[in-house]
Amino acid sequence: MTLSQVQEFYKNQTVFITGSTGLLGKLVLRKLLTTCDPKKIYLLIRQHKGKSVAERLETLLDSADLRRDESEFKGKIFAIKGDCGLPGLGISQDDRETLVNETTCIIHIAATIKFNEHLRLAGYVNVRAVQDLLNLAKEVPDLKAMVHVSTAYSNCNQKDLIKEQFYEPGMTATELWKMLESVDDETVTNITPEVLGSWPNSYTFTKAVAENVIKTEAQDMPICIVRPGILMGAFQEPEPGWLDAIEGISAFLIGTYLGLIHCHLADTKPIYLIPSDYTANIILAAGCHATEKSSPPPIYNYTGSEKNLLTKSKLYEYGKLSTKVYPSVHAVNACLLIFTKNKYYLKFLQFWLHLVPAYIVDLLCLCLRKKRRFVKMYQKVHRMCDELAYFNVNFWKYETTNCETLWKALEEKDRELFPFNMENLDWWSFFEKCAIYARINLLKDPMHTLPQAKRKRKFIIFLYYCLTFALVFLMFQFFVFTLF
């Protein structure tokens, strides 16, 4: 069978991947194994939450849907014990020598994506790890390509158009280390707002610094940067709507789907949601085309197509439609979401639409001697909304010329095997797939409960309007009583 250009590039290569236990890393790993036939894949994995590296590798194989093909891939996947938060990636000398001698391609995905991570840890994981990986890569005698995965929001302090180019960070990595090494953690916390400057959080700030590291320290290396937008579920691989956990934007959307979230600080402008499997595809395609050394390295703003952008209002419309067509038996309220750009009005809405009902329900739980959880849940939701606020009330346009050029450079077979062009993406079809997958696999709500869920939805809507009418009537009565 004739191989495509991308398949041919990765065939018999030894690939070193960081961040393989995350959503995007799992998909890159799976795509390499199922489509590209690499010789070996080394995965940087740390011990976490009491689980050993071997245990986490087993969990990874299960969650990446690779277990059914285990016999075919056995002997190709090797775990390297390490931690991006440690100096030198926390890799032993023997493992380092193995990577230097055998690796031919590097894909760096690992990052701490907590928006308000302590600046010291964010600096270690998002910046120092990049420097350490570059130092390792420079020792690799047969390095063919390296891909660094950044974020479309690394330069969110720029206004209007964000180009596929390098921007000056708030400070260099050297200046960042000098500052971090001179003060304790408490002092770092206190001076973080001043250090961040025009960046909204430590995540975007350190991602910007990391890009500058590549600009200054990766001269004459076969390297490129991919800046993806906001990752959603998969469009088609490993199955339509596939998602490994409820977190980030998916947690917000599922919360709205279940009738838990009713207000949000946002406008109705476009939002750059990206299918996660498409993102894995462009990473591999970009790596294939990063073999030619260029200065500065190419950057790909992967934020979709300007011809087919999704607005937040359309996103909400699809959310309401999904609750109508595929409601869940776990829904607790009607799907109602109010967008506002006024933070004071948002607090008012959060109090009446979230906290008041939460306190009432928790009070009932207390009386029934059941666990109280709604107030704490909404406090967590509000913190998440606060972290997302900056990105929801600001809008950027992105230059995507390099992404378009890359797509045009792919041969027809690669476009079929590694699709990432979103110009003709059917957004409703995408959200329909995500809703079905989330309902069945994340909410554990099988499709045979759909008739029951639809009956429950009708009752909830009826109850919602009854309570709304009763509240309006009581307010009217109070108004009349106070006046007359």
C-alpha positions as CSV (number, residue, x, y, z in Angstrom):
1,M,0.0,0.0,0.0
2,T,1.3,3.4,-1.0
3,L,1.9,5.7,2.0
4,S,1.0,9.3,2.1
5,Q,3.7,12.0,2.7
6,V,2.9,12.3,6.4
7,Q,2.7,8.6,6.9
8,E,6.0,8.1,5.1
9,F,7.6,10.8,7.3
10,Y,6.7,9.2,10.6
11,K,7.2,5.5,9.5
12,N,10.0,3.9,11.5
13,Q,10.7,7.1,13.4
14,T,11.3,7.2,17.1
15,V,9.0,9.9,18.6
16,F,9.4,11.4,22.1
17,I,6.1,12.9,23.4
18,T,5.5,15.0,26.5
19,G,2.0,15.5,27.8
20,S,0.7,12.2,26.6
21,T,-1.6,11.7,29.5
22,G,-3.7,14.8,28.6
23,L,-6.5,15.0,26.1
24,L,-4.4,16.2,23.2
25,G,-1.5,14.0,24.0
26,K,-3.7,10.9,24.0
27,L,-5.0,11.7,20.5
28,V,-1.5,12.4,19.1
29,L,-0.3,9.1,20.5
30,R,-3.3,7.2,19.1
31,K,-3.0,8.8,15.6
32,L,0.7,8.0,15.4
33,L,0.1,4.4,16.3
34,T,-3.0,3.8,14.2
35,T,-2.0,5.7,11.1
36,C,1.8,6.3,10.9
37,D,3.6,3.1,12.0
38,P,6.4,4.6,14.0
39,K,9.3,2.4,15.2
40,K,9.0,3.5,18.9
41,I,7.2,6.1,21.0
42,Y,8.7,7.3,24.2
43,L,6.3,9.0,26.6
44,L,7.3,11.3,29.4
45,I,5.1,10.3,32.4
46,R,5.3,11.4,36.0
47,Q,4.1,9.7,39.2
48,H,0.8,11.3,40.1
49,K,-1.8,10.9,42.9
50,G,-0.1,7.8,44.2
51,K,0.0,6.1,40.9
52,S,3.3,4.8,39.5
53,V,4.5,5.5,36.0
54,A,3.6,1.9,34.9
55,E,0.1,2.3,36.3
56,R,-0.4,5.6,34.6
57,L,0.7,4.1,31.3
58,E,-1.9,1.3,31.7
59,T,-4.6,3.9,32.4
60,L,-3.4,5.9,29.4
61,L,-3.7,2.9,27.0
62,D,-7.3,2.3,28.3
63,S,-8.4,6.0,28.0
64,A,-6.8,6.5,24.6
65,D,-8.9,3.6,23.3
66,L,-5.7,1.7,22.3
67,R,-6.3,-1.5,24.4
68,R,-8.2,-3.3,21.6
69,D,-5.1,-2.9,19.3
70,E,-2.6,-3.7,22.1
71,S,-1.1,-6.7,20.4
72,E,-0.3,-4.6,17.3
73,F,1.3,-1.8,19.3
74,K,3.0,-3.9,21.9
75,G,6.7,-3.2,22.0
76,K,6.4,0.3,20.5
77,I,5.3,2.3,23.5
78,F,7.8,3.0,26.3
79,A,7.3,5.1,29.4
80,I,10.1,7.5,30.5
81,K,9.8,8.5,34.2
82,G,10.1,12.2,34.4
83,D,8.4,15.5,35.4
84,C,8.3,18.8,33.5
85,G,8.3,20.5,36.9
86,L,11.7,19.2,37.8
87,P,15.1,20.3,36.4
88,G,16.2,18.4,33.3
89,L,12.6,17.1,33.0
90,G,13.3,14.8,36.0
91,I,14.8,12.2,33.6
92,S,17.5,9.8,34.7
93,Q,20.9,9.9,33.0
94,D,20.3,6.5,31.4
95,D,16.9,7.5,30.0
96,R,18.4,10.7,28.7
97,E,21.1,8.8,26.8
98,T,18.4,6.6,25.4
99,L,16.4,9.5,24.2
100,V,19.5,11.3,22.7
101,N,20.6,8.2,20.9
102,E,17.2,7.0,19.6
103,T,14.8,9.9,19.2
104,T,14.2,11.4,15.7
105,C,11.1,13.4,16.4
106,I,9.9,15.4,19.5
107,I,6.4,16.6,20.2
108,H,6.1,18.8,23.3
109,I,2.5,19.1,24.6
110,A,3.0,19.1,28.4
111,A,2.0,22.2,30.3
112,T,0.2,23.3,33.4
113,I,-3.0,24.7,32.0
114,K,-4.4,26.1,35.3
115,F,-5.0,29.7,34.5
116,N,-3.9,30.9,38.0
117,E,-1.2,28.4,38.7
118,H,1.5,29.7,41.1
119,L,4.0,31.6,38.9
120,R,6.9,29.6,40.1
121,L,5.4,26.2,39.2
122,A,4.0,27.7,35.9
123,G,7.4,28.9,35.1
124,Y,9.0,25.6,35.8
125,V,6.5,23.5,33.8
126,N,5.8,25.9,30.9
127,V,9.2,27.6,30.4
128,R,12.1,25.7,32.0
129,A,10.8,22.4,30.6
130,V,11.0,23.9,27.1
131,Q,14.6,25.0,27.7
132,D,15.5,21.6,29.1
133,L,13.8,19.9,26.1
134,L,15.7,22.1,23.6
135,N,19.0,21.3,25.3
136,L,18.2,17.6,25.0
137,A,17.1,18.1,21.3
138,K,20.4,19.8,20.5
139,E,22.2,16.6,21.5
140,V,20.1,14.4,19.3
141,P,22.2,13.6,16.2
142,D,19.4,12.6,13.9
143,L,16.6,15.1,14.9
144,K,14.2,15.4,12.0
145,A,11.5,17.6,13.5
146,M,10.2,19.1,16.8
147,V,6.8,20.5,17.5
148,H,6.0,22.8,20.4
149,V,2.3,23.1,21.3
150,S,1.6,26.6,22.6
151,T,-1.9,28.3,22.8
152,A,-3.7,30.8,20.7
153,Y,-3.9,33.0,23.8
154,S,-0.2,33.2,24.5
155,N,-0.2,36.8,23.1
156,C,-3.7,37.7,24.3
157,N,-2.3,41.1,25.5
158,Q,-2.1,42.1,21.8
159,K,-5.1,43.9,20.5
160,D,-7.1,43.1,17.3
161,L,-5.0,40.9,15.0
162,I,-2.7,38.2,16.3
163,K,-0.2,37.2,13.6
164,E,1.7,34.0,13.1
165,Q,4.8,35.6,14.4
166,F,6.8,36.0,17.6
167,Y,5.9,38.8,20.0
168,E,8.0,40.2,22.8
169,P,7.1,38.7,26.2
170,G,6.7,40.5,29.5
171,M,10.2,39.3,30.4
172,T,12.8,36.9,29.1
173,A,13.3,33.4,30.7
174,T,16.6,34.6,32.2
175,E,14.8,37.6,33.9
176,L,12.0,35.3,35.1
177,W,14.5,32.9,36.7
178,K,16.5,35.7,38.3
179,M,13.3,37.0,39.9
180,L,12.0,33.6,41.0
181,E,15.3,32.6,42.6
182,S,15.6,35.8,44.6
183,V,12.3,35.6,46.5
184,D,10.2,33.0,48.4
185,D,6.8,31.7,47.3
186,E,4.7,34.2,49.3
187,T,6.6,37.1,47.8
188,V,6.1,35.6,44.3
189,T,2.4,35.4,44.9
190,N,2.3,39.1,46.0
191,I,4.3,40.4,43.1
192,T,2.6,38.2,40.4
193,P,0.1,40.8,39.2
194,E,2.9,43.3,38.7
195,V,5.0,40.6,36.8
196,L,2.1,39.6,34.6
197,G,1.5,43.1,33.5
198,S,-1.0,43.0,30.5
199,W,-1.3,39.2,30.6
200,P,-4.4,38.0,32.5
201,N,-2.9,35.0,34.2
202,S,0.3,32.9,34.7
203,Y,-0.7,30.4,32.1
204,T,-0.7,32.8,29.1
205,F,2.2,34.7,30.5
206,T,4.5,31.7,30.8
207,K,3.4,30.4,27.4
208,A,4.5,33.7,25.9
209,V,7.9,33.5,27.6
210,A,8.2,29.9,26.3
211,E,7.7,31.0,22.8
212,N,10.4,33.6,23.2
213,V,12.7,30.8,24.4
214,I,12.2,29.0,21.1
215,K,12.8,32.2,19.2
216,T,16.1,32.8,20.9
217,E,17.4,29.3,21.7
218,A,16.1,27.1,18.8
219,Q,18.0,28.8,16.0
220,D,18.7,26.5,13.0
221,M,16.6,23.7,14.5
222,P,13.8,21.8,12.6
223,I,11.1,23.2,14.9
224,C,7.7,24.8,14.6
225,I,5.0,26.1,17.0
226,V,1.3,25.2,16.9
227,R,-1.1,27.6,18.7
228,P,-4.5,25.8,19.0
229,G,-7.7,27.5,20.2
230,I,-10.0,26.0,22.8
231,L,-10.1,22.2,22.7
232,M,-13.4,20.5,22.5
233,G,-14.3,16.8,21.9
234,A,-13.2,14.9,18.8
235,F,-15.0,15.3,15.5
236,Q,-14.5,11.7,14.4
237,E,-11.5,9.9,16.0
238,P,-11.3,7.7,18.0
239,E,-15.1,8.1,17.9
240,P,-17.4,11.1,17.3
241,G,-17.5,13.4,20.3
242,W,-14.8,11.6,22.2
243,L,-13.7,13.4,25.3
244,D,-11.7,12.0,28.2
245,A,-12.9,14.2,31.1
246,I,-15.3,16.9,32.2
247,E,-13.0,20.0,32.5
248,G,-12.4,23.4,31.0
249,I,-14.9,24.6,28.4
250,S,-16.5,21.2,28.4
251,A,-17.4,21.4,32.1
252,F,-19.1,24.8,31.4
253,L,-21.1,23.4,28.4
254,I,-22.2,20.3,30.3
255,G,-23.2,22.4,33.3
256,T,-25.3,24.5,31.0
257,Y,-26.7,21.4,29.3
258,L,-27.8,20.0,32.7
259,G,-29.4,23.3,33.7
260,L,-26.8,24.1,36.4
261,I,-25.3,27.3,34.9
262,H,-27.6,30.1,34.0
263,C,-25.4,33.2,33.6
264,H,-22.0,34.1,32.3
265,L,-19.8,37.1,31.7
266,A,-19.5,37.1,27.9
267,D,-20.4,38.9,24.7
268,T,-21.9,37.2,21.6
269,K,-18.8,37.4,19.4
270,P,-16.9,34.4,17.9
271,I,-15.3,31.8,20.1
272,Y,-12.4,29.7,18.8
273,L,-13.5,26.2,19.6
274,I,-11.4,23.4,17.9
275,P,-12.1,19.7,17.6
276,S,-9.3,18.0,19.5
277,D,-8.7,15.3,16.9
278,Y,-8.2,18.0,14.2
279,T,-5.7,19.6,16.5
280,A,-3.7,16.3,16.8
281,N,-3.8,16.1,13.0
282,I,-2.3,19.5,12.4
283,I,0.4,18.9,15.0
284,L,1.5,15.8,13.0
285,A,1.2,17.5,9.7
286,A,3.2,20.5,10.9
287,G,5.9,18.2,12.2
288,C,6.2,16.6,8.8
289,H,6.8,20.1,7.3
290,A,9.1,21.3,10.0
291,T,12.1,19.4,8.7
292,E,13.5,22.4,6.9
293,K,15.4,24.6,9.3
294,S,14.1,28.2,9.2
295,S,14.7,31.3,11.3
296,P,12.4,32.3,12.8
297,P,10.6,28.9,13.1
298,P,7.1,28.8,11.5
299,I,4.1,29.4,13.7
300,Y,0.6,28.0,13.1
301,N,-2.4,29.9,14.6
302,Y,-4.9,27.0,14.6
303,T,-8.2,28.8,15.4
304,G,-10.5,27.6,12.6
305,S,-11.6,29.4,9.5
306,E,-12.6,33.0,9.2
307,K,-15.2,31.8,6.7
308,N,-16.9,29.6,9.3
309,L,-16.6,31.1,12.8
310,L,-18.8,30.1,15.7
311,T,-20.3,32.9,17.8
312,K,-21.2,32.5,21.4
313,S,-24.8,33.1,20.7
314,K,-24.8,30.3,18.1
315,L,-23.0,28.1,20.6
316,Y,-25.9,28.7,23.1
317,E,-28.4,28.0,20.4
318,Y,-26.8,24.6,19.7
319,G,-26.7,24.0,23.5
320,K,-30.5,24.6,23.8
321,L,-31.1,22.4,20.7
322,S,-29.0,19.5,22.2
323,T,-31.1,19.7,25.4
324,K,-34.3,19.5,23.4
325,V,-33.2,16.6,21.1
326,Y,-30.9,14.7,23.6
327,P,-32.0,15.7,27.1
328,S,-30.5,13.9,30.1
329,V,-32.3,12.3,33.0
330,H,-29.6,14.0,35.2
331,A,-30.8,17.5,34.3
332,V,-31.9,19.6,37.3
333,N,-33.3,22.7,35.6
334,A,-34.1,24.2,32.2
335,C,-31.4,25.2,29.9
336,L,-31.3,29.0,30.3
337,L,-28.1,31.1,29.9
338,I,-27.9,34.8,30.1
339,F,-24.9,36.6,28.6
340,T,-23.8,39.9,30.2
341,K,-20.7,42.1,29.9
342,N,-21.6,43.9,33.2
343,K,-19.8,42.1,36.1
344,Y,-22.1,43.7,38.7
345,Y,-25.2,42.4,36.9
346,L,-23.5,39.0,36.7
347,K,-23.0,38.9,40.5
348,F,-26.7,39.8,40.8
349,L,-27.7,37.0,38.5
350,Q,-25.3,34.5,40.2
351,F,-26.8,35.3,43.5
352,W,-30.5,34.8,42.5
353,L,-30.1,32.1,39.8
354,H,-27.4,30.0,41.4
355,L,-26.8,30.7,45.1
356,V,-30.3,31.2,46.4
357,P,-31.5,27.9,44.9
358,A,-28.3,26.2,46.0
359,Y,-28.8,27.3,49.6
360,I,-32.4,26.1,49.5
361,V,-31.5,22.7,48.2
362,D,-28.6,22.3,50.6
363,L,-31.0,23.3,53.5
364,L,-33.4,20.5,52.4
365,C,-30.4,18.1,52.2
366,L,-29.5,19.1,55.7
367,C,-33.0,18.4,56.9
368,L,-33.0,15.0,55.2
369,R,-29.5,14.3,56.5
370,K,-28.0,14.1,53.0
371,K,-24.7,15.5,51.8
372,R,-24.8,19.2,51.0
373,R,-22.9,20.0,47.8
374,F,-24.7,22.6,45.7
375,V,-23.3,25.8,47.4
376,K,-19.7,24.5,47.2
377,M,-20.3,23.4,43.6
378,Y,-21.5,26.9,42.6
379,Q,-18.6,28.6,44.4
380,K,-16.3,26.4,42.2
381,V,-18.4,27.3,39.1
382,H,-18.1,31.0,39.8
383,R,-14.3,30.8,40.2
384,M,-14.2,29.0,36.9
385,C,-16.3,31.8,35.3
386,D,-14.1,34.4,36.8
387,E,-11.0,32.8,35.2
388,L,-12.7,32.7,31.8
389,A,-14.1,36.2,32.0
390,Y,-11.1,37.9,30.4
391,F,-11.4,35.6,27.3
392,N,-15.1,36.0,27.0
393,V,-15.4,39.8,27.0
394,N,-12.3,40.3,24.7
395,F,-12.1,39.4,21.1
396,W,-9.1,38.8,18.8
397,K,-8.7,38.1,15.1
398,Y,-6.1,35.6,14.0
399,E,-3.9,35.4,11.0
400,T,-4.1,31.8,9.8
401,T,-2.0,32.0,6.5
402,N,0.5,29.3,7.6
403,C,-2.4,26.9,8.5
404,E,-4.0,27.5,5.1
405,T,-0.7,27.0,3.3
406,L,0.0,23.8,5.2
407,W,-3.4,22.5,4.3
408,K,-2.9,23.3,0.6
409,A,0.5,21.6,0.7
410,L,-1.0,18.3,1.8
411,E,-1.7,15.7,-0.8
412,E,-5.3,14.4,-1.1
413,K,-4.6,11.2,0.9
414,D,-3.1,13.2,3.8
415,R,-6.2,15.5,3.8
416,E,-8.3,12.4,4.2
417,L,-6.1,10.8,6.9
418,F,-5.2,14.0,8.8
419,P,-8.2,16.4,8.3
420,F,-7.9,19.8,10.1
421,N,-9.5,22.3,7.7
422,M,-12.6,23.8,9.4
423,E,-13.9,25.9,6.5
424,N,-16.8,23.5,5.9
425,L,-17.2,22.1,9.4
426,D,-20.9,21.5,10.3
427,W,-21.0,23.0,13.8
428,W,-24.4,21.5,14.7
429,S,-23.2,18.1,13.6
430,F,-20.1,18.5,15.8
431,F,-22.1,19.6,18.9
432,E,-24.6,16.8,18.3
433,K,-21.8,14.3,18.4
434,C,-20.3,15.9,21.5
435,A,-23.7,15.9,23.3
436,I,-24.4,12.3,22.5
437,Y,-20.9,11.1,23.6
438,A,-21.0,13.2,26.8
439,R,-24.5,12.0,27.6
440,I,-23.6,8.3,27.3
441,N,-19.9,8.2,28.4
442,L,-19.4,11.1,30.8
443,L,-22.8,11.4,32.4
444,K,-23.4,7.7,32.2
445,D,-26.9,8.3,30.8
446,P,-27.6,5.6,28.1
447,M,-29.8,6.4,25.1
448,H,-32.6,4.1,26.2
449,T,-33.4,6.7,28.9
450,L,-34.2,9.3,26.3
451,P,-38.0,9.0,26.5
452,Q,-37.8,9.4,30.3
453,A,-35.5,12.4,29.9
454,K,-37.8,14.1,27.5
455,R,-40.7,13.7,29.9
456,K,-38.6,15.1,32.8
457,R,-37.6,18.0,30.6
458,K,-41.2,18.9,29.9
459,F,-42.0,18.7,33.6
460,I,-39.0,20.9,34.5
461,I,-40.0,23.5,31.9
462,F,-43.6,23.5,33.2
463,L,-42.3,23.9,36.8
464,Y,-39.9,26.6,35.7
465,Y,-42.7,28.7,34.2
466,C,-45.0,28.1,37.1
467,L,-42.3,29.3,39.6
468,T,-41.5,32.3,37.4
469,F,-45.1,33.3,37.2
470,A,-45.5,32.8,41.0
471,L,-42.5,35.0,41.6
472,V,-43.7,37.7,39.3
473,F,-47.1,37.6,40.9
474,L,-45.7,37.9,44.4
475,M,-43.4,40.8,43.3
476,F,-46.5,42.5,41.8
477,Q,-48.5,42.0,45.0
478,F,-45.6,43.4,47.1
479,F,-45.3,46.4,44.8
480,V,-49.1,47.1,45.0
481,F,-49.1,46.6,48.8
482,T,-46.2,49.0,49.4
483,L,-47.8,51.7,47.2
484,F,-51.3,51.5,48.3
